[in-house]
């Protein structure tokens, strides 16, 4: 199956997962997988959430993400990835001037 994000429109998600502000999002659901493209503006975030029955891979396309991974906090730069495994929690924050653009896959 070909997945083409260019054919989708962005949706505005407010306080996504309990985060701050608005993010622009394109989401494709394919079976038990969720494939997402998010643009997170300065000062906005994907709120802290726990992956109980699934895991998530986050890849930074543009900008710098502040990742809160369980009890650890670090920055993730362009072309770097973060994995939140089943049973763990994370949060994704844009504390920088530039938009943060990420690609994420949630799967079992």
Secondary structure, 3 states (H helix, E strand, C coil): CCCCHHHCCCEEEECHHHCCCEEEEEEEEECCEEEEEEEECCCCEEEEEECCCCEEEEEEEECCEEEEECCEEEEECCCCEEEECCCCEEEEECCCCCCEEEEEEEEC
